[in-house]
């Protein structure tokens, strides 16, 4: 787990926050340990809710189209998936009505659909977070958001919610690294160093520039790393 829970709770006490809600991809990953492609490309797709009270449930929200990835590498937080909707029309992502036997992964996805999506119905991430906060008893709470614009949209549903800008607080929490995060950073640095060396080795007379970053990306992919530029 990357999250330093004790430090997070201590700083939340300092700021008088009842919970944290993250929607920025790095912060979602930090809180939930769940890493997937879609939240990095589409803003506000996934969200992690971390209450200060250890006796309360934690919540991880993501669209149902992510459930196949989530089934393979789940978060330590309980998932609450939601349907995408467009012009008030729900978009069907999975169809389990076909009369074919399901493999283990399909069975797990189907269970997630039944347990998670049914509770949220057709909603975007803003409505899904609002519903989760209400279920957690945090509808009137002082909640820190890593994107206060998202918090303000949630407040349109939860009128008594007190959204607070927690951007700086998340930075402070993440400043102290635990052993797992340090190991991950060292591994990432080593992989990127190899990718840089592969790119430099490609940069020769007669080689067009696109081949250089392409070599960098190829090396990263060969190491099961994801290029982000």
Order of alpha helices (4+ residues) and beta strands (2+ residues): alpha-beta-alpha-alpha-beta-beta-alpha-beta-beta-beta-alpha-alpha-beta-alpha-beta-alpha-alpha-alpha
